[in-house]
Amino acid sequence: MTGAIAVPVRSGTDWSRWLRGPDEQPRWARPALLALATVAGVLYVWGIGTRTPHLYYSAAARSMSMSWHNFFYAAFDPDATISIDKLPGSIWIQALSVRIFGPHLWAYQLPQVIEGVLTVLVLYRAVRRLSGPHAALVAAAIAALAPASVALNRGNISDTLLILLLVLAADQAAAVIASGRTRHLLYCGLWVGLAFQAKMVQAWLVIPAIAAAVLIASSKTELRQRITGIAGFGAVTAVVSLSWMTLVGLLPAGHRPYVDGSHHNSLFEQVFVYNGASRTNDGFGVGAANFVTGGDGAGYRAALVLGPDNRFDHVFGGGGGREAGWLVPLALVCLLALGWAARRRPRTDPETAALTLWGGWLLIHLAVFLLIGTVNPYYLAVLIPPVAALIGLGANAFRQSTDRRVRALGLLAVAATAAYGWRLSADAPGWARMALVVVTVAVIAAALRVRESLATALLLVAALAAPTAAAVSVVVDGYGPLDTPYESARARQVTQGFMASSIDEARKLDADLAKMPVHVRYPLISYTTALASPFILVSGRQVPSIGGFTGAAPVPATADVARMIDAGEVGIALITNADDDRLAWIRQHCRALPGQGDGAAIQVYNCAHH
């Protein structure tokens, strides 16, 4: 019929082309990648309806979801009296999720599940640009199944978004090297700047690796163009990183929350001192978490936080090793071996660029984590993308090599990795450790008898057996980002017991406060925002908090606390035994409820009839 409009119909051929992906990659690559992404999504989302999210971040997300004013200024509480103690990039996304779906516990965690799956997909593309689909698929598998990735993406910690954005930046750096188009450096700067909004100064640690890879190994542009491109990258990174801080700092302080983590109501102090320089200090504590296990918080630090007494355990032993250390030695072996082999290749070889990019990322972060005083285990998840990429490069080189020395080195490295994984699994069930030994020995023995390509796959299975078992244990045990595989009973008491019970107790207290015969403006006030978190999370009502997250913030002042209580605006005060003038005033003018011991970590005072 003349003049008829043709309607395009997607044919089976079109679908097969989509599944196959770009012409330069094998037919199996995209289906395998999608299968990995599906497995990752299942691991991350499993149990999302029953897991307890991070109380502090969830309370802030709920408050920020209540109004666009709270959202923009990163308010911790519904009345926007104080901000959160970090930049709000990741919490903004959680707040939008809560605004769309409602304040369900799963709504706080869903964004991180999606971000974790996207990280697997983007890492595949970033590695494939310089090293091909075989290396990329190995990297994607490791990133999807690493215990640190699985644990982190099952919660609502900001590191999930940080890692996704940094992998996006690495992908754009690889695009510059592969294509010679320096405009990709502007996108790279955008991603690093957005990563700064999620995790502040840590986002800038990848800048030297990106700059070195582009300047040293890029062959398709002249040096002058590369220098200009790097300058543009730095400018975009700085502008995007500092944009929100600068804008908020220019607005009247009286119209926004007080900036937590600062003594002078300054976001720059919060970011570069409280969340920057102070973190390198051996004496940096875990702040308001001290009250969780009582007294000086030594129990909490011993169970969950990697302190300055044994920096080896920050990455390679103890909680740090169980979190992310499994494959770090193997990645370093790959980096050294491939770097040695690269000396015979041109400086502009794509493999050299990949080693510079991923090796720089890994070495810089390792140095930082081993030097700083205090490390939360979930920080280490940022090591997974470079570890995965380097092992992917090593596996690809092993697959292609016919050199007996290379194959011997590969076998020894995998055997050592398996032994190291067995050691890190010391607290796993006995049957699981025995199964690891049997599987590993059988797989390595089989690898000695088959052709090179199949031997590579079998050796990867041997190397990944222990960390994959640990990742599965994280899911089976219902763990999240504050947990490590095979953790101690004391750690579980905090991560599984305290967090979940805090929500139950907050609901119960909220119901009791609603039955109080005297109605006051603030049925509850607390010392620290950490202590206020479960109550804001379950009720969505204002809970004035004293001192911010650590108790060190100068708001509200003692006079402000006295004014609220003297005006009859406060019902119950939850405080600790900290040495603080504001708490001393409450102890002097409010009545302690009976039945509390003098050494109780949390003390309850009735201020309604002081």
N, C-alpha and C positions, 0 to 999 in steps of 0.2 A: 504494500500500500504506500503510495507516494506521500512523502511528508510525515510519515510516522516517526515517532521518537523512539530510538532504540534504548531499551533499559538494560544496563549491564547486569549480568547474572554471574555470581561467583561460582566458578566451576570447581570440580574436584582437582583439576590441574592447578588452579590458583591456590587452593588449600595446601596441596603438596609442595608448591613453591614456597609458601609461607613457612611450612614446617621445615623445609630444607634450609631456608635462610639464604644468605648471600652466596653467590656462585662460587666464591673462593673457599668456602668451608665445606667439609664433608656432609653427606646427607644425614648422618647420625648425630651431628653436633647439636642442632637446635632441639630435637626431641629429647636428647640426653639432658640438655640444660634445663628444659621445662620440667623434666622428671625430677631433677635435683631441686628446682625451685619449689615444686609441689611437696617433696619430702621436707624441705626446710620449713615451709608454711605449716605443715602438720605438726612438726616438732615445736614450733614457736607458739602455735595457737592452742595446743592441747591443754585442756584444763583451764582455759582463760576465764571461764565463768566462776571458778572457785578460788583462783589465786588471789592473794592479797597484794595490791600494788604498793609502791612506795608511798607511805602515808603523807609525807611532807609535800612531795610533788603533786600528789593527787588532790590534797587540800587546796594547794595553790591553783591547780587547774580548775577546780570547781569554783573557786572565788573569781578567777579570771573569766570564766564562762558566764558570769552573772551580768556583766555589763561591759560595753566597749571601753569605758574608762578604765575599769579594772584590767581588761585585756591589754590595752596599750601600755599601761604603766607597770605591768607585771605584779599586780597586787597579790600579796599572800592571803589577806583576809577579806571578807565581803565588804567591809567598810573602807578598805584601801588605806589603812593607817601605816602599813609597812610593806615593803616589797619583798620578793624572794631574794635570797642571797647570791643569786647567779643571774646571768643573762637569760632571757626567757624563751629563746628560740624553740627548743623542743617542747616546752610547756604550752606555748601558743598552739601547737598542733593538737596537743591533748585537750586543751580548752575548747578548741573548735569541735573535736570529736564529742566531748561532753555536751556542748551546746546543741549538736545535731541529734545525738542519740539519747541524751539524758545522763544523769550521774550514776550510771551502772559501773561496777568495778571493772568489767571488761572494756568499757568505753575508754578508760584511761590507758589500757594496754594495747588496744587494737592498732593504733598508729605505729607502734614499735614492731609489731608483727609484719606489717606492710613494709616498713623501712628495712627490716632485716632481709626480707625476700628480695627487695630491690637491690640491696647491696650485693647479693649473690649474682644477680643478672648483670649489674654494671661492672662488677669485677671481671666477669667473663669477657665482656667487651674490651675492657681496659687491657687485659693481658693478651687477648687475641690480636690487638692492633700491632703489637711488636713481636709476639712470640708464637702466634698461630693457635689453632683451635685445640690441639692436644694439651698444650700447657695450660690454656685457658680453662678447659674442662676440669683438669685436676685442681686448679686453683679454686674454681667454683665449688667443687665437692668439699674441699677442705674448709672453705669459708662457711659452707652450709652446715657442716657436721661438727665443727670444733666446739668443745664444751663451753668455751668462753662466749662464743656466738649464740649458742642455744640458750644458755642461762641469761645472757643480757637481753635477748630479744623476747624473753618471756616476762618482761616487766615494763616499767615506764621510766627508765633512766635515760638521761640526755645523751649518753655515749652512743646509743644506737643511731641517732640522727647525725652525730658528729662523724661516725665512721662512714655512713652513706655519702655524706657530702665530701669527705676527703677522697673516697674512691671515685666519685664523680670528677673531682679536681684532677686526680691521677689519670683518669680516662682522657680528659682534655689535654693534659700534658703529653700523653702518648699520641694523641691525634696531631699535635704540633710536630712531633718528631716523625711520625709516619707520613704526614701530608705536606709539611713545610709551611702550612698556613698559620701565621703567628696570631691571627685573630682568636684562635682557640685559647690563647693565653689569657685573653680578657674573660672568657667564660671560666677558665681555671681560677682566676682571681675572684670571680663572683662566687664560686662554690666554696673557696677557702674563707671568704668573708662571711658567708652564711654559716659555715661551720663555726666561726668565731662566735656567732650569736647563740650557738648551741653549747659550746664548751670553752669559750674564751681563748686564753693564750695557747692552750694545747693545740688548737687548730693551726697555729703558725709554725709548729714544729716540722711540718712537711715542706715548708717553703724552700729550705736549702736543697733538699733532694730534688724538687721540681726544677729549681733554677739550674742545678748542676747537670741534670739530665738533658735539659734543653740546650744549655750553653756548650756542653762538651760533646754530646753525641748527635745532635741534629745536623744532618748533612744537606738538607734541601733548601736552606736559607743561608745567606751570608751572615758573618759574625755581627755586623752592624745591625742587621734586622733582628737577630736574636737578642742582642742587648736592648734594643728599643722595645721589643716584645716583652722582655723580662721587666723592664721599667714600667710598662703599662700594666703588667700582671701585678706588680707591687702596688701601684697606685690604686687599681681597682680593689685589691685586697684590703688596703688601708681604709678606703672610703666606705666600702660595704661593712667592714668590721666595726668601724667607729661611728657609723651613721646614727643608729638608734641612741647610743650613749650620749652623743653630742646633742642631738635634738632634745632629749629629755633634760639634759643639763641646762639647756637654754630656756626651758619653760619655768615659770614661777614655782618655787619649791612648795609654796602653800597650796598648790592645786594638785599635788601628786603625793604618793606615799613616801615615807622616809625610806631611804636606800639602806637595806640591811647589809651587813658586812662592811660598814663604814662608820667612822666616828664623826664624819663631817658631811653626811648626806650626799656623798659623791659616788657616782657610778664608776668613775675612773679609779677611785680608791678601792671600791669593791672588787673590780676586775684585776687590777695590777698589783694590789697589795694583799688583800684578804684572800683572793683566789689565785694569786700569782706568787709573789715573793714569800709570803707566809708559808706556802706549801712546801718550800724547800727546807724549812727549818725542822731540825730533828725534834723539837719540842712541840710541833703542831699537833694538837689533840683532835679528838673527834667531836668536840663541842658538846652540844646538848645531848648527844647520845650517852653521855656519862651517867645519866640517871637511869638508863635502861637496866643495867645490872647493879646499880647502886654505887654509892661511894664515889671513888675516883674513876670509875669506868674501866678499871684494869681488865675486868672480865670481858667486856665488849671488845677492847683492843686485842686481847689475846685470842679471842674466838674469831673475829671477823677482819680486823684491820692489820695490815702488814706494816710493822713499825720499824724503827731505825736499828734495832738490836741485831738483826740478821738480814742484811740487804740481799744476800743470795736467795732467800726465800721470797723476795719481791717478784721474782720471775721463775727461778729454776727449782725451787723446793717448796715444801709446805703448801699453804693455800695458793700462792702465786703459781707454783708449778702445776697444781691440780687444775687451776683455772685456765692457764694459757701456755704453760711451759712445755707441754708434751712434744711439740714439733719444732720449737725454737732452735735446739741444737742441730737438727737436720737441715733447717733452713740456712743456718750459718755455714754448715758444711757445703751446701749447694752454692752459696754465695762465694765462698773461698775457692771452690773447685772451678766454678764457671768463670770467676774473675781471673784465675790463673790461666785458664784456656783462652780468655779474651785478649790476653796480651799479644797473641799472634794475629788477631783480627784488626781491621781498621778501627780507628777511634769512633767512626760514625756508624758502625755496625748496629742494627736494631737491638741485638742481644745485649750489647754494651750499654745502650740507653736504658733497657729494661733493668739491668743489674744496678745501674746508678739510681734509678727511680725507686725501685722496691728495696734495694739494699740500703739506700740512704734513709728511707722511711724507717726501716727496722732498726738500724744502728742508732739513729738519733733517739728513738723512743726507748730502746734498751738502756742507753746511757742515762737518760732522764729517770727512768724507773729505778735504776740501781743506785742513783745518787741521792734522790730526794728522800726525806725522812719517813713519810707516811704514804702508803699506797692502799687504796681500796682494791680488792681483786678485780672488780669489774672494769677498772681503768685499763686492764691489760688486754681487753678485747680489741683495742686499736692495733695490737700487734698481728692480729689474724690475717688481714689482707696482704701485707708484705710477706708474711710467712707462707701463706698459701701460694702467692705468686712465685716466690723463689723455689719452692718445692715443685711447682708446676714446670718451671724452667728446667730444673734439675732432672725431673722425670722425662721430659722431652729429649734432653741431651742424652740421657741413659738409653732411651729407646732407639735413638739414631746411631749410637756409637757401636763400633765393633772392636774397640780397643779393650784388651783384657784388663788393663790397669783400671780403666774407667769402670768396668763391670765389677771388678773386685772391690773398688772403693764404694760403689753403690751397695753391694751386698753387706759390707762391713758397716756402712752408715745405717742401713735399715736394721741390721741386727742390734746395733747399739741403741737405736731409737726404740726398738721393741723392748730391750732390757730396761731402758730408762722409763718407758711407759709402765712396765711391770712394777718398777720401784715406786712410781708415783701412785700406783693403785694399791698401795700397802694396806689401806683401810677399806678396800672393797671386800665383798664376801669371798670366802676362800674358794668356793666353786667357780666364781667368776675369774679369779686369778689363774686357777688351774686351766680353765677353758682358754684363757688368753695364751698360756704357754703352749698348749696343744695346737691351737689354730696357727699361732705364729711359726712354730717349728715346722708344721706340715706345709704351710704356704711357702716358706723360704726353701724347703727341700724341693717342693714342686717347681719353684722358679728356676732351680738349677738344671732342670731337665727339659725345659720347653724353649721355644724360639724367643727372640728378643722382645717382640711387642707384647706377648703374653707374659713374659717374665716381668716386664715393667709393671703391668697391672697387678700381678701377684705380690710383688714387693711393696706396692702401694697399699695393698690390703694388709700386709703385715705391719707396715708402719702406722696405719690408721686404726688398727684394731683396738688398741688401748684407749686412745682419745674418743673413738666412736662409742665404745662401751661406756665411757664416762659420760658422754653426752646423753646417751639413752638413760643412764641412771638419773641424770638431772630431770628428765621428763617423767620417769616412773615415780620418782620421789616427790614430784610436784614442786621442784625448786624454781627459783627465780634469780634475778641479777645479784642479789646480796649473798647468794649461796655459792659454794664451791662443791664439786663432786666429792662424794665420800667424806663430807665434813663431819666435825665432831658433834656430839650430842649438845655441847654447850652452845655451839654456833646455831644449831637447829632451834634451840630454846629461844634464841633471839629472833632469827629470821622467820621461823614457822610459828613459834609459840607466841612471842611478844607481839608481833605485828598483827596476827589474826585476833588475839585476845584483846588488843587495844581497840579494835573496831567493835567487838562485842561489848566491852566495858563502856565504850563511848555511847553506844546505843542505849545501854541500860541507864547510864547517868543522865543522858539527855531526857529519857522518859521520866526519871525521878525529878529532875529539875523542873519539868513542865508541871509537876504536881505540887510544887512549893506553894505554901499559902500566901507568901509575899511575892508579888510580881516585881521584878527589877529589870532594868534596862539590859544588864549583862548578867545572866544567871551564872556565868562562869568566866573567870579570867585565869591566865596561866603564866608561869615563868617559862619563857622560850616559845617560839613558834613550833618547835618540834613537839612539845607537849600539847599544844593547841590543835595540832594537825588532825588527829582522829575525830575530834569533836566537830571541826569545820567540815570534814569529809562526810560524816554521816548526817549532819543536820543542815549544812549550808547556812548556819547562823553565825553572827559575829562572836568571836571569842578574843577579846583584847589580850595581847601577849606582851610580856615584859622582856626586853632585851634582844629580840630577834632570835635567830637560830642558835647562836652560842650563848646568849645571855649578855653579851658585851655591848650591844647597841644601846645608845643613851636614851632611847625612847621606849616607853614613856618615862619621864623623869619622876623622881620620888614625889614631887608636888602634884603631878598629874595623877599618880596612883592614889594619893591621899584625897584629892578632890573627888575622884570617882566614888571612892568608898564613903567619904563624909557625906556625899550627896545621896547616898542610898541607892547607887546605881549597880552595885556588885552583890552577887549572891555568894558563890563559892570561889575560893582561890586555890588553885593547884600550884604548889611551889616545891622547890627542892631545898636541900641544906646548903646551897651555895652562899658564899659571902658577898652579899649585895645589899646596899642600903635600902633599896625598894622592898626587898624581901624582909629585911629587918623591921621596916615600918609595918608590914602586914602581920608579922609575928607579934608585934607589940599591940596592935590595935584591933586585930581580929581574933576570933576564938578557935583554937585548934579542936577539931572533932576528936572525941574520945576513942581510945583503942589503938592509937598510933604509937609505935615505938620511936624513941628519940633518934634512932639511926635510919628511919624509913627513907627510902630514896625519894618518894613522893609524899608530900605532906598536904593535908586538906584542911583549909581554914574556912570558917563561916564568917563572912563579912557583912551579912545582911543586918545584924543587930550588934554591931561592934560598939 
